[in-house]
Amino acid sequence: MIKDTFIKPDRETKLETKGGNYFVSNYPPFSFWNEEDLPCVESMLNSPTPGSAPMGIYYHVPFCRKRCHFCYFRVYTDKNSSEVRRYLSATMREFEKYADSPYLKGRMPKFVYFGGGTPSYLSAQQLTELTNRMKDIMPWSEAEEVTFECEPGTLSEKKLQAIKNFGVTRLSLGVENFNDHILETNGRAHRSKEVFNAFKYARSLGFENLNLDLIAGMLGETDGNWSDCIDRTIQLSPDCVTIYQMEVPFNTTIFKNMKEQGKISAPVADWPTKRRWVSEAFARLEEAGYTITSTCTAVKNPQKTKFIYRDRLWSGADMVALGVASFGHLGGIHYQNLTHFDQYCQAMEDGASTLRRALLTTQEERFIRELILQWKLGRVRPSYFLEKFGIQLHERFSSIFEIWKKSGDLIVGEDELVLSRDALLRVDSKLHELFLPQHRDSRYV
Ligand code: SF4
């Protein structure tokens, strides 16, 4: 229940939520990825296999029941069943092409990730057929984790059983909020009743790792409602809780409305408020026995509950990206697929390339990439970077770390650099300081 009034953006502090991406999700920035580097992907695929180097698969399902007002992904809400079938077969052709390449032949994925969009939009039968085909192309027997993102309103007991049967170990429920009015205001398709049902079924089926996503700062969020959301989360007791701070990228409905109304600030809480909400949630989760394991995650049992996809990706693993607009990384080359449905499917049907842009990274860029991504865990280990890249973090960033230390943001331990809780919650605003000079002025996500 909403107990108090809507939080207005803080104009005094100039820390309102404005349009644009705030979070750093990769490096170098996407604006540096280009068409000229596309042939590098092909030559990498034709180069000898790196043997047992870690590799994973990302599969993008671009369909959703409704488009959320804060969504900035490539998603479709209007595709009929024959278009869905067309997409599924295009992605499998794409996968066959990768699996046959000298670079990937014989390698087995260590992780598989179904993201979207809404992977759970697909029917139990579609999912079973799709994953059987995927395993024929590249067996999953060595996969340490299979993650599957769900929209609670698309889940039935039967579908969840199918998801469990094809090997999902980490089920991620996009709950975002427990208040039906807030869910409606933000354009979400599901309601809280569906969350409780989906959660109950998922628990009874015994998924190893059940994650629940929340967003701090949705349209209409209040102190009172946020506190209720944390109560309900703790009552459900998922293995992992992921809390995102709301950002308003340019291609969202919220931003479009702001532009039409000539507004610069988004009608959501300002950054200090959103951070306070995450901070309060983290404190409450800690009281309930959880451990904070990154800028956005709390886990009940850190010994048991891992997030292999994130940890592998953030330490430079190869990742084959399948599907429209997907992002992948092979042998130090970033790439992204074509971003339009027909273009992507047609390219695959014509036997043409589905790639849109790529970036051949330097060793130094790969070092910075891993460093900034690992900072999001709240702690980095200098010996890791010395061993892997031959770089002493203390020497390379001495002046920046000195400033962070003086401001209380950084605590230096033995072979460990740790961010304070306050710094962890605004880590993305600090990361650009570590970028190479040529990347500093660009939009970084
Ligand atoms: S469910 Fe997720 S991917 Fe689909 S529209 Fe909403 S935010 Fe976007």
Residues whose N, C-alpha, C, O or C-beta is under 5 A from the ligand:
A	BS01	SF4	C64 K66 R67 C68 C71 F73 V75 G116 G117 T118
